[in-house]
Amino acid sequence: MEEKKEETTKSAHSVTEVLIDTSGSVSTDLIKGFLNQLKPLVNKTDLKVGCFDLEFYGFEQIREVNDLDNFKIKGGFGTDINCALNAFTEGDKVNRIVFTDGCFFTEDIKDKEKFKDDKNFTWIIFERPIYGFEAPYGKTIYADSEKIIQKYQQTKQSANNDDEAEMN
């Protein structure tokens, strides 16, 4: 009976697809820090997270916070923003988030009309892009990479301290 209730609750939530730029210019700690920032969404939406660099590595369904802690980061090469954008599910019921350093040119985006009217599209760009990338649609949030990494390291240290306390 409980399983059915959980299933009903989840289906009432929206869907959020997150694509994380895992190209060589993005540090592992920054990626883990961003994954840490997604934790409040786990119980509020059907969350799917995927990695991209020169290719898209598929979405993983995130069902619980531990899925984010154990998320396998794939990639580490260049950036093909089009493979990422083409991976998003079409439709107006999907929240779309791209986490990137923006180390590519706006002109690199082949289909600038695809999500032009999408009110649920968000670019989270850490630092100011060195190539002058400007998001052609959606909302843009500029994030401070140092703060993201710092918060991740604090969370990780706190978890380690909790583990040590349990052992004693």
N, C-alpha and C positions, 0 to 999 in steps of 0.2 A: 504494500500500500504506500509506503514512504517513497519508493522509487517513482511511482506514478506522479506523486505530488511534486517531486523534484523536477521531473520531466516537464510537467505542466508549467512550473515556475520558469524554467529556462526558456521554454518556447514563447513565453509572454515577453521576454526581453528582446532587445534589438540585437543585431549582429554587428560586430566590430572586427574589421580586418586590418591588421597592422603589418606593414612591410618595413623591415629593418635593413638599412644599407650596411652590409658587412664587407665592403670593399677594403682594400689595404690601408686606406687613409683613416679608417675608423677603428679605434682601439677596442680591445675585448672588454676592458673595464667600463668603457662608455656604453657599450652594447648591454652589458650586464646591469649597468646603472639604469638604462632606459627600461629594460625588462622589469627591474624593481619598481619603476614608476607605474607600470601597468597593473600592479597587484590590486589596487582598489577597483579595477574594472571587472575582475574575475567573477564576482557574484552579481554584477549588474547587467551583463551582456553576454551573448555567446561570442567568446573571444577566440580569434584565430590569429596566429602570428607566423610570419614567414621571413626568410632571409633572401637577400638578393645581392649580387655583385654583377658579374657578366651574365649570370643566369638567375632564374628564380628557382628556389629549392623546395617549393611547396609550402602549404600552410599546415601548421600543427594546431589542433584543437586544444585550447587551454581550459581545463575543467576545474583546476584548483591551483592555489598559490604555488604549491610544490612543482607544478608543471613549468612555471616560469623559472624557479630556482634550478631546475634540471634541464632547461631548454638547451638543445644542441645548436650551437652557432656554426653555420656553414658558410663557406665563402672565403674571401680574403684577397680577391684580385681587383680588377678594375670596376667600373660602374656602367651598367646599361640600364638607365632609368626606364626605358620602354618595356623591358621584360618585366619589370616590377609593375608598371601601370597596367599592362595587359593581364596581369594575374588577378587583379581585383574582380570580384563578382559584380556583374552589372545589376542595376536596379536601385530604386530610391530608398530602400529599407536598410541599406548597408552603410555603416560609418566606416570611412576609409582614412587611415593614418599612414603617412610615410615619414619615417625617421631617417634623416640623412645629413651629411655634411654639405650637400649641394655641390660637390666637386665634379660638376658637369655643366654644360652650357644649356641655357633655356632652349636654344635652337635644337638641342639634341632630342627634345620631345617631339615625336613625329605627329601625334594626334592631339593637338592642343584644344580641340573642340569636345573630345570624348567626355570629360567631366566638367565642362565649362559652367553648367548650371547646377552642379552638384553642391548642395548646401551642407553636405555631411563629409566633405573632404578637408583634411587637415595635413599640412606639411609642418613637421617639427624639424627645424634646421638648427643645429648647434653651431655656434660661431657664425660669422658672416661668411658666406661662400666666397672663396678666392677667385672663382671664375665668373662672378657676377650673376649667378643663377638667381632668377626671380620666379616664384611659382606662378604659372599662367592661370591658375584658378584655385578656388578654395581659400581657406584661412591659412595664414602663415604665422607660426610661433617660433621666435628665436629663443633657443635654450642655451644656458651657460653650461658647457661641458664640464668645467671644473666642479660646479655645484652638483651636477648629476653624479659624477664619480665620487665626490666627497660623501654624498648621502648614501650611495651604495656601500662604500667602505665602512661607514658608521653602522649601517644596518647589518653588514656582514660581521663586524666586530661585536656588535650586541648579541647576535645569534651565537657566536663563538663563546661569549661570556656566559650566556644562558646554558649552553651545552656543558661548560666546565662546572657550573653551579650544580647541575643535575648529577654530575658524576661524583660530587663530594657529598 
